[in-house]
């Protein structure tokens, strides 16, 4: 399985796995591709796509990286510096 070189999703579990010893199925990072109401089409590090319920983490925008479990977004990931760390 090839993986994209993405700073937030390298070596992450993917949507097509049968269970993961490393993460214990706790959360799979996915990037939001498009939005439709309370659902988003999301893509994992391997390029797998799935509809994910996002109402627990609203507001969501295209390009956001979310943590998912069981088809539901349970959190979000931020890039270093996204909240102004390191800025003067």
N, C-alpha and C positions, 0 to 999 in steps of 0.2 A: 504494500500500500504506500503510495507516494504521498508526501505531505507538503503543503505550501510553506514557503518561508514567511511566516507571519509572526511578528513579535509577540502576540498574545496567545497564539494557538499552536505553537510548535510542540510536538510530542504530546498532544492532548488526546484523550479518548475521543472516539468518533461516534456518530449516530448509528453506525451499522455494526457495532460490537455486540458480542454475546455475553457481556459481563467483563468487568475489568478488575483484576486483582489490585492494580495500582490505586485506582480512585474509588473502588468499592461502589461504583455507580453513583457517586455523590453529586457529580455535576459535570456536564460536558459543555465546554465553551463553543459558542456558535456566533457567527456574524450575521446581523440582520441584512437581508437582501431587499425585501420589500414588505410593506405593511398593508393589512386589510382589517380594519377595525381592531379588535382585541387579539388578533392573530398576526404572526409574522412568518414569512418564508425566510428560513435561516439556513446557513451553510456551515458545516464543520471544517476542520483542518484538512480533511481528506477530500472535500468537495461534495460530500453527501448533503442533500437538502431535505428539509422537513418543515411542516407547519408547526409553529410553537405558540402556545398561549402566552401572551405577554401582559395580561391585565395586572399581575402582581408587581410589575416593575415599571409601570408607566411613569413618565412619558418615555417612549422609545423612538429612535430615529434610525433611518437606514445607515448602516455602517457601525452601529453600536455592537459591542461584544457582550453577550449575555451568558450566564451559567444556566444550564437547563437540566432537568431531571424528569423523566417520564412525560416528555412533551410539553412541559411547563417551564417558563423562565422563572428561576428562583433568586436571581441576583444579577449583578452586572460587574464587568471588569473595566478598569480604567487604566489608561496608559500612564506611566510615570510622568509627572508634571501636569496631568490633566486638571488638577485642582490648584495649580499655581505653585507647586513645590519648586523651589529653586529659582523663583523669579524675584526680582527686586523692585 
